[in-house]
Amino acid sequence: MNPRRDMRNNRVALFDGIEEGGIRASSSYSHEIDEHDNERAVEGLQDRVILLKRLSGDIHEEVESHNRMLDRMGNDMDSSRGILSGTMDKFKMVCKVDKLSVLCDFE
């Protein structure tokens, strides 16, 4: 083999891809960079999806908790309405019996 020719081939290989005004990356190197960028982007998306899934789960639990609380509050209000209605009926009866209708005029 000719050492001069080998040196020239090495030099061509070393400077292959250099253009005027800058260096052009070889296509295999560019492909590796693209794959690496894509993998990082996919990992970032996976992290975001996991975070969104966790947040949506937390929101769901919070909504369920509030629904249970509102149901209990509605039941308590219905119970209070029944008790208050019964108390008002008894109070009306006392007013009629004692002829205190003037003082008990809330109808």
N, CA, C and O atoms as a GROMACS GRO file, in nm:
protein
  428
    1MET      N    1   0.082  -0.117   0.000
    1MET     CA    2   0.000   0.000   0.000
    1MET      C    3   0.088   0.124   0.000
    1MET      O    4   0.198   0.126   0.053
    2ASN      N    5   0.036   0.222  -0.059
    2ASN     CA    6   0.108   0.346  -0.072
    2ASN      C    7   0.072   0.436   0.046
    2ASN      O    8  -0.044   0.474   0.061
    3PRO      N    9   0.173   0.472   0.132
    3PRO     CA   10   0.143   0.554   0.249
    3PRO      C   11   0.089   0.690   0.213
    3PRO      O   12   0.006   0.747   0.285
    4ARG      N   13   0.135   0.743   0.102
    4ARG     CA   14   0.086   0.875   0.060
    4ARG      C   15  -0.063   0.868   0.023
    4ARG      O   16  -0.141   0.957   0.055
    5ARG      N   17  -0.098   0.762  -0.044
    5ARG     CA   18  -0.238   0.745  -0.084
    5ARG      C   19  -0.326   0.723   0.038
    5ARG      O   20  -0.437   0.777   0.044
    6ASP      N   21  -0.279   0.643   0.136
    6ASP     CA   22  -0.354   0.619   0.261
    6ASP      C   23  -0.375   0.750   0.336
    6ASP      O   24  -0.483   0.774   0.390
    7MET      N   25  -0.270   0.834   0.340
    7MET     CA   26  -0.282   0.962   0.409
    7MET      C   27  -0.384   1.052   0.339
    7MET      O   28  -0.461   1.123   0.404
    8ARG      N   29  -0.385   1.047   0.209
    8ARG     CA   30  -0.482   1.127   0.134
    8ARG      C   31  -0.624   1.077   0.160
    8ARG      O   32  -0.716   1.158   0.178
    9ASN      N   33  -0.643   0.945   0.161
    9ASN     CA   34  -0.775   0.889   0.190
    9ASN      C   35  -0.822   0.925   0.331
    9ASN      O   36  -0.939   0.956   0.352
   10ASN      N   37  -0.729   0.920   0.428
   10ASN     CA   38  -0.763   0.958   0.565
   10ASN      C   39  -0.804   1.105   0.572
   10ASN      O   40  -0.898   1.143   0.641
   11ARG      N   41  -0.727   1.187   0.497
   11ARG     CA   42  -0.757   1.329   0.497
   11ARG      C   43  -0.894   1.356   0.434
   11ARG      O   44  -0.970   1.439   0.485
   12VAL      N   45  -0.926   1.287   0.326
   12VAL     CA   46  -1.056   1.302   0.262
   12VAL      C   47  -1.166   1.257   0.358
   12VAL      O   48  -1.269   1.323   0.369
   13ALA      N   49  -1.143   1.145   0.426
   13ALA     CA   50  -1.242   1.095   0.521
   13ALA      C   51  -1.258   1.192   0.638
   13ALA      O   52  -1.369   1.212   0.687
   14LEU      N   53  -1.147   1.252   0.682
   14LEU     CA   54  -1.151   1.345   0.794
   14LEU      C   55  -1.228   1.471   0.760
   14LEU      O   56  -1.306   1.522   0.841
   15PHE      N   57  -1.206   1.521   0.640
   15PHE     CA   58  -1.270   1.646   0.600
   15PHE      C   59  -1.393   1.626   0.513
   15PHE      O   60  -1.445   1.722   0.457
   16ASP      N   61  -1.438   1.504   0.502
   16ASP     CA   62  -1.559   1.477   0.425
   16ASP      C   63  -1.677   1.548   0.491
   16ASP      O   64  -1.697   1.536   0.612
   17GLY      N   65  -1.753   1.619   0.415
   17GLY     CA   66  -1.869   1.688   0.470
   17GLY      C   67  -1.844   1.834   0.496
   17GLY      O   68  -1.937   1.905   0.533
   18ILE      N   69  -1.721   1.882   0.480
   18ILE     CA   70  -1.696   2.025   0.500
   18ILE      C   71  -1.734   2.099   0.374
   18ILE      O   72  -1.690   2.065   0.264
   19GLU      N   73  -1.815   2.198   0.390
   19GLU     CA   74  -1.857   2.280   0.278
   19GLU      C   75  -1.813   2.423   0.303
   19GLU      O   76  -1.764   2.456   0.411
   20GLU      N   77  -1.829   2.503   0.207
   20GLU     CA   78  -1.797   2.644   0.225
   20GLU      C   79  -1.892   2.703   0.328
   20GLU      O   80  -2.014   2.687   0.318
   21GLY      N   81  -1.837   2.771   0.424
   21GLY     CA   82  -1.919   2.839   0.522
   21GLY      C   83  -1.954   2.755   0.643
   21GLY      O   84  -2.021   2.805   0.734
   22GLY      N   85  -1.914   2.633   0.649
   22GLY     CA   86  -1.945   2.553   0.766
   22GLY      C   87  -1.925   2.406   0.745
   22GLY      O   88  -1.880   2.362   0.640
   23ILE      N   89  -1.957   2.332   0.847
   23ILE     CA   90  -1.941   2.186   0.844
   23ILE      C   91  -2.078   2.124   0.832
   23ILE      O   92  -2.173   2.164   0.901
   24ARG      N   93  -2.088   2.028   0.745
   24ARG     CA   94  -2.213   1.956   0.728
   24ARG      C   95  -2.199   1.822   0.800
   24ARG      O   96  -2.102   1.749   0.778
   25ALA      N   97  -2.294   1.791   0.883
   25ALA     CA   98  -2.290   1.664   0.954
   25ALA      C   99  -2.320   1.551   0.858
   25ALA      O  100  -2.400   1.566   0.766
   26SER      N  101  -2.256   1.438   0.881
   26SER     CA  102  -2.284   1.323   0.796
   26SER      C  103  -2.424   1.274   0.825
   26SER      O  104  -2.479   1.298   0.932
   27SER      N  105  -2.482   1.205   0.730
   27SER     CA  106  -2.621   1.163   0.745
   27SER      C  107  -2.638   1.063   0.858
   27SER      O  108  -2.740   1.064   0.926
   28SER      N  109  -2.539   0.976   0.881
   28SER     CA  110  -2.554   0.878   0.989
   28SER      C  111  -2.546   0.948   1.124
   28SER      O  112  -2.620   0.913   1.217
   29TYR      N  113  -2.459   1.048   1.136
   29TYR     CA  114  -2.449   1.124   1.261
   29TYR      C  115  -2.577   1.203   1.284
   29TYR      O  116  -2.627   1.208   1.396
   30SER      N  117  -2.629   1.264   1.181
   30SER     CA  118  -2.753   1.339   1.190
   30SER      C  119  -2.868   1.248   1.229
   30SER      O  120  -2.954   1.285   1.309
   31HIS      N  121  -2.870   1.129   1.174
   31HIS     CA  122  -2.975   1.031   1.207
   31HIS      C  123  -2.966   0.992   1.354
   31HIS      O  124  -3.069   0.977   1.421
   32GLU      N  125  -2.843   0.974   1.406
   32GLU     CA  126  -2.825   0.940   1.547
   32GLU      C  127  -2.874   1.053   1.636
   32GLU      O  128  -2.937   1.029   1.739
   33ILE      N  129  -2.845   1.178   1.596
   33ILE     CA  130  -2.891   1.293   1.674
   33ILE      C  131  -3.044   1.299   1.672
   33ILE      O  132  -3.106   1.322   1.775
   34ASP      N  133  -3.104   1.278   1.556
   34ASP     CA  134  -3.249   1.279   1.545
   34ASP      C  135  -3.311   1.171   1.633
   34ASP      O  136  -3.410   1.196   1.702
   35GLU      N  137  -3.253   1.051   1.631
   35GLU     CA  138  -3.306   0.942   1.713
   35GLU      C  139  -3.294   0.977   1.861
   35GLU      O  140  -3.386   0.953   1.940
   36HIS      N  141  -3.180   1.034   1.899
   36HIS     CA  142  -3.158   1.072   2.038
   36HIS      C  143  -3.260   1.180   2.080
   36HIS      O  144  -3.318   1.172   2.188
   37ASP      N  145  -3.280   1.279   1.994
   37ASP     CA  146  -3.378   1.384   2.023
   37ASP      C  147  -3.519   1.326   2.032
   37ASP      O  148  -3.597   1.364   2.119
   38ASN      N  149  -3.550   1.233   1.943
   38ASN     CA  150  -3.682   1.169   1.947
   38ASN      C  151  -3.701   1.090   2.075
   38ASN      O  152  -3.808   1.093   2.135
   39GLU      N  153  -3.598   1.019   2.118
   39GLU     CA  154  -3.609   0.941   2.242
   39GLU      C  155  -3.629   1.034   2.362
   39GLU      O  156  -3.710   1.005   2.450
   40ARG      N  157  -3.555   1.145   2.365
   40ARG     CA  158  -3.574   1.240   2.475
   40ARG      C  159  -3.713   1.301   2.471
   40ARG      O  160  -3.776   1.319   2.575
   41ALA      N  161  -3.763   1.331   2.352
   41ALA     CA  162  -3.897   1.387   2.340
   41ALA      C  163  -4.002   1.286   2.386
   41ALA      O  164  -4.098   1.323   2.453
   42VAL      N  165  -3.984   1.159   2.350
   42VAL     CA  166  -4.078   1.055   2.391
   42VAL      C  167  -4.075   1.040   2.543
   42VAL      O  168  -4.180   1.026   2.606
   43GLU      N  169  -3.956   1.042   2.602
   43GLU     CA  170  -3.945   1.032   2.748
   43GLU      C  171  -4.014   1.152   2.814
   43GLU      O  172  -4.083   1.136   2.915
   44GLY      N  173  -3.996   1.270   2.758
   44GLY     CA  174  -4.063   1.388   2.811
   44GLY      C  175  -4.213   1.376   2.802
   44GLY      O  176  -4.285   1.413   2.895
   45LEU      N  177  -4.262   1.325   2.689
   45LEU     CA  178  -4.406   1.304   2.674
   45LEU      C  179  -4.458   1.200   2.772
   45LEU      O  180  -4.567   1.216   2.828
   46GLN      N  181  -4.380   1.094   2.793
   46GLN     CA  182  -4.422   0.991   2.889
   46GLN      C  183  -4.434   1.051   3.028
   46GLN      O  184  -4.529   1.023   3.101
   47ASP      N  185  -4.336   1.134   3.066
   47ASP     CA  186  -4.342   1.199   3.197
   47ASP      C  187  -4.465   1.288   3.208
   47ASP      O  188  -4.532   1.289   3.311
   48ARG      N  189  -4.496   1.361   3.102
   48ARG     CA  190  -4.614   1.449   3.104
   48ARG      C  191  -4.742   1.368   3.112
   48ARG      O  192  -4.835   1.406   3.183
   49VAL      N  193  -4.749   1.259   3.038
   49VAL     CA  194  -4.869   1.174   3.041
   49VAL      C  195  -4.888   1.116   3.180
   49VAL      O  196  -5.000   1.112   3.231
   50ILE      N  197  -4.779   1.071   3.243
   50ILE     CA  198  -4.788   1.017   3.379
   50ILE      C  199  -4.837   1.125   3.475
   50ILE      O  200  -4.922   1.098   3.560
   51LEU      N  201  -4.784   1.245   3.462
   51LEU     CA  202  -4.825   1.356   3.548
   51LEU      C  203  -4.972   1.389   3.526
   51LEU      O  204  -5.047   1.407   3.623
   52LEU      N  205  -5.014   1.398   3.400
   52LEU     CA  206  -5.155   1.428   3.371
   52LEU      C  207  -5.247   1.318   3.422
   52LEU      O  208  -5.357   1.346   3.471
   53LYS      N  209  -5.203   1.194   3.410
   53LYS     CA  210  -5.284   1.082   3.460
   53LYS      C  211  -5.299   1.092   3.612
   53LYS      O  212  -5.408   1.072   3.666
   54ARG      N  213  -5.190   1.124   3.680
   54ARG     CA  214  -5.195   1.138   3.825
   54ARG      C  215  -5.284   1.255   3.865
   54ARG      O  216  -5.363   1.244   3.958
   55LEU      N  217  -5.272   1.367   3.793
   55LEU     CA  218  -5.357   1.483   3.823
   55LEU      C  219  -5.504   1.454   3.798
   55LEU      O  220  -5.590   1.493   3.877
   56SER      N  221  -5.533   1.386   3.687
   56SER     CA  222  -5.674   1.355   3.659
   56SER      C  223  -5.729   1.258   3.763
   56SER      O  224  -5.846   1.266   3.800
   57GLY      N  225  -5.646   1.166   3.811
   57GLY     CA  226  -5.689   1.076   3.919
   57GLY      C  227  -5.718   1.153   4.047
   57GLY      O  228  -5.817   1.127   4.115
   58ASP      N  229  -5.629   1.248   4.080
   58ASP     CA  230  -5.651   1.331   4.199
   58ASP      C  231  -5.778   1.414   4.185
   58ASP      O  232  -5.854   1.428   4.281
   59ILE      N  233  -5.801   1.470   4.067
   59ILE     CA  234  -5.923   1.549   4.043
   59ILE      C  235  -6.046   1.460   4.059
   59ILE      O  236  -6.145   1.501   4.119
   60HIS      N  237  -6.039   1.339   4.004
   60HIS     CA  238  -6.152   1.246   4.015
   60HIS      C  239  -6.182   1.216   4.162
   60HIS      O  240  -6.298   1.218   4.204
   61GLU      N  241  -6.078   1.188   4.240
   61GLU     CA  242  -6.099   1.160   4.383
   61GLU      C  243  -6.159   1.280   4.454
   61GLU      O  244  -6.247   1.265   4.539
   62GLU      N  245  -6.112   1.400   4.420
   62GLU     CA  246  -6.165   1.521   4.482
   62GLU      C  247  -6.312   1.541   4.446
   62GLU      O  248  -6.393   1.577   4.533
   63VAL      N  249  -6.347   1.519   4.321
   63VAL     CA  250  -6.486   1.533   4.277
   63VAL      C  251  -6.575   1.430   4.348
   63VAL      O  252  -6.684   1.463   4.394
   64GLU      N  253  -6.527   1.308   4.358
   64GLU     CA  254  -6.605   1.204   4.428
   64GLU      C  255  -6.625   1.242   4.575
   64GLU      O  256  -6.734   1.224   4.630
   65SER      N  257  -6.521   1.294   4.638
   65SER     CA  258  -6.530   1.336   4.778
   65SER      C  259  -6.632   1.449   4.793
   65SER      O  260  -6.713   1.448   4.886
   66HIS      N  261  -6.629   1.545   4.702
   66HIS     CA  262  -6.725   1.656   4.710
   66HIS      C  263  -6.866   1.609   4.683
   66HIS      O  264  -6.960   1.657   4.746
   67ASN      N  265  -6.883   1.514   4.591
   67ASN     CA  266  -7.017   1.460   4.565
   67ASN      C  267  -7.074   1.391   4.688
   67ASN      O  268  -7.191   1.407   4.722
   68ARG      N  269  -6.988   1.313   4.756
   68ARG     CA  270  -7.034   1.246   4.880
   68ARG      C  271  -7.072   1.349   4.986
   68ARG      O  272  -7.172   1.334   5.055
   69MET      N  273  -6.990   1.454   4.998
   69MET     CA  274  -7.018   1.559   5.096
   69MET      C  275  -7.149   1.630   5.063
   69MET      O  276  -7.230   1.657   5.152
   70LEU      N  277  -7.171   1.661   4.935
   70LEU     CA  278  -7.295   1.727   4.895
   70LEU      C  279  -7.416   1.637   4.917
   70LEU      O  280  -7.522   1.685   4.957
   71ASP      N  281  -7.402   1.508   4.892
   71ASP     CA  282  -7.512   1.414   4.918
   71ASP      C  283  -7.547   1.412   5.066
   71ASP      O  284  -7.664   1.415   5.103
   72ARG      N  285  -7.444   1.407   5.152
   72ARG     CA  286  -7.469   1.408   5.297
   72ARG      C  287  -7.535   1.539   5.339
   72ARG      O  288  -7.626   1.540   5.421
   73MET      N  289  -7.488   1.651   5.282
   73MET     CA  290  -7.546   1.780   5.315
   73MET      C  291  -7.691   1.787   5.270
   73MET      O  292  -7.776   1.839   5.343
   74GLY      N  293  -7.721   1.734   5.151
   74GLY     CA  294  -7.860   1.732   5.104
   74GLY      C  295  -7.948   1.648   5.194
   74GLY      O  296  -8.061   1.687   5.225
   75ASN      N  297  -7.898   1.532   5.238
   75ASN     CA  298  -7.974   1.447   5.330
   75ASN      C  299  -7.996   1.518   5.463
   75ASN      O  300  -8.105   1.511   5.521
   76ASP      N  301  -7.892   1.587   5.512
   76ASP     CA  302  -7.906   1.661   5.638
   76ASP      C  303  -8.009   1.774   5.624
   76ASP      O  304  -8.086   1.799   5.716
   77MET      N  305  -8.008   1.841   5.509
   77MET     CA  306  -8.106   1.949   5.486
   77MET      C  307  -8.247   1.892   5.482
   77MET      O  308  -8.339   1.951   5.540
   78ASP      N  309  -8.266   1.780   5.414
   78ASP     CA  310  -8.398   1.718   5.410
   78ASP      C  311  -8.444   1.680   5.550
   78ASP      O  312  -8.560   1.699   5.586
   79SER      N  313  -8.353   1.626   5.629
   79SER     CA  314  -8.386   1.587   5.766
   79SER      C  315  -8.421   1.710   5.849
   79SER      O  316  -8.516   1.709   5.926
   80SER      N  317  -8.343   1.817   5.832
   80SER     CA  318  -8.370   1.941   5.906
   80SER      C  319  -8.503   2.001   5.864
   80SER      O  320  -8.578   2.052   5.948
   81ARG      N  321  -8.533   1.995   5.735
   81ARG     CA  322  -8.660   2.048   5.687
   81ARG      C  323  -8.776   1.971   5.751
   81ARG      O  324  -8.876   2.030   5.791
   82GLY      N  325  -8.761   1.840   5.759
   82GLY     CA  326  -8.867   1.759   5.822
   82GLY      C  327  -8.884   1.792   5.968
   82GLY      O  328  -8.997   1.803   6.017
   83ILE      N  329  -8.773   1.808   6.039
   83ILE     CA  330  -8.780   1.842   6.182
   83ILE      C  331  -8.841   1.981   6.200
   83ILE      O  332  -8.927   2.000   6.286
   84LEU      N  333  -8.797   2.078   6.120
   84LEU     CA  334  -8.848   2.214   6.131
   84LEU      C  335  -8.997   2.220   6.095
   84LEU      O  336  -9.073   2.292   6.159
   85SER      N  337  -9.036   2.145   5.995
   85SER     CA  338  -9.176   2.143   5.957
   85SER      C  339  -9.262   2.086   6.071
   85SER      O  340  -9.369   2.139   6.101
   86GLY      N  341  -9.214   1.980   6.134
   86GLY     CA  342  -9.286   1.922   6.247
   86GLY      C  343  -9.294   2.018   6.364
   86GLY      O  344  -9.397   2.027   6.430
   87THR      N  345  -9.187   2.090   6.389
   87THR     CA  346  -9.185   2.189   6.498
   87THR      C  347  -9.283   2.301   6.469
   87THR      O  348  -9.356   2.345   6.558
   88MET      N  349  -9.287   2.349   6.344
   88MET     CA  350  -9.379   2.456   6.307
   88MET      C  351  -9.524   2.410   6.322
   88MET      O  352  -9.610   2.486   6.367
   89ASP      N  353  -9.552   2.285   6.283
   89ASP     CA  354  -9.689   2.233   6.298
   89ASP      C  355  -9.729   2.230   6.445
   89ASP      O  356  -9.842   2.266   6.479
   90LYS      N  357  -9.638   2.186   6.532
   90LYS     CA  358  -9.668   2.182   6.676
   90LYS      C  359  -9.687   2.324   6.731
   90LYS      O  360  -9.775   2.348   6.814
   91PHE      N  361  -9.604   2.416   6.684
   91PHE     CA  362  -9.615   2.555   6.729
   91PHE      C  363  -9.750   2.615   6.687
   91PHE      O  364  -9.812   2.688   6.763
   92LYS      N  365  -9.794   2.584   6.566
   92LYS     CA  366  -9.924   2.633   6.518
   92LYS      C  367 -10.037   2.576   6.604
   92LYS      O  368 -10.133   2.645   6.636
   93MET      N  369 -10.023   2.449   6.641
   93MET     CA  370 -10.127   2.388   6.725
   93MET      C  371 -10.132   2.456   6.861
   93MET      O  372 -10.240   2.479   6.915
   94VAL      N  373 -10.016   2.487   6.917
   94VAL     CA  374 -10.013   2.554   7.047
   94VAL      C  375 -10.077   2.692   7.037
   94VAL      O  376 -10.152   2.733   7.126
   95CYS      N  377 -10.049   2.763   6.928
   95CYS     CA  378 -10.107   2.896   6.911
   95CYS      C  379 -10.259   2.889   6.898
   95CYS      O  380 -10.328   2.974   6.953
   96LYS      N  381 -10.311   2.790   6.828
   96LYS     CA  382 -10.456   2.778   6.811
   96LYS      C  383 -10.523   2.738   6.941
   96LYS      O  384 -10.630   2.788   6.975
   97VAL      N  385 -10.459   2.648   7.014
   97VAL     CA  386 -10.518   2.600   7.138
   97VAL      C  387 -10.519   2.712   7.242
   97VAL      O  388 -10.618   2.729   7.313
   98ASP      N  389 -10.413   2.786   7.252
   98ASP     CA  390 -10.402   2.890   7.354
   98ASP      C  391 -10.460   3.022   7.308
   98ASP      O  392 -10.452   3.122   7.381
   99LYS      N  393 -10.519   3.025   7.190
   99LYS     CA  394 -10.578   3.147   7.135
   99LYS      C  395 -10.476   3.260   7.128
   99LYS      O  396 -10.508   3.377   7.151
  100LEU      N  397 -10.355   3.224   7.096
  100LEU     CA  398 -10.249   3.324   7.082
  100LEU      C  399 -10.225   3.355   6.935
  100LEU      O  400 -10.114   3.388   6.894
  101SER      N  401 -10.330   3.345   6.858
  101SER     CA  402 -10.314   3.363   6.715
  101SER      C  403 -10.265   3.502   6.679
  101SER      O  404 -10.202   3.520   6.575
  102VAL      N  405 -10.293   3.601   6.765
  102VAL     CA  406 -10.244   3.736   6.738
  102VAL      C  407 -10.093   3.739   6.749
  102VAL      O  408 -10.026   3.802   6.667
  103LEU      N  409 -10.039   3.672   6.850
  103LEU     CA  410  -9.894   3.666   6.869
  103LEU      C  411  -9.828   3.570   6.773
  103LEU      O  412  -9.710   3.584   6.743
  104CYS      N  413  -9.901   3.474   6.726
  104CYS     CA  414  -9.845   3.370   6.641
  104CYS      C  415  -9.882   3.390   6.494
  104CYS      O  416  -9.889   3.293   6.419
  105ASP      N  417  -9.904   3.512   6.453
  105ASP     CA  418  -9.948   3.538   6.316
  105ASP      C  419  -9.827   3.532   6.221
  105ASP      O  420  -9.766   3.634   6.190
  106PHE      N  421  -9.794   3.414   6.175
  106PHE     CA  422  -9.683   3.397   6.080
  106PHE      C  423  -9.726   3.319   5.960
  106PHE      O  424  -9.642   3.277   5.879
  107GLU      N  425  -9.855   3.299   5.945
  107GLU     CA  426  -9.903   3.225   5.830
  107GLU      C  427  -9.919   3.314   5.711
  107GLU      O  428  -9.959   3.268   5.605
   0.00000   0.00000   0.00000
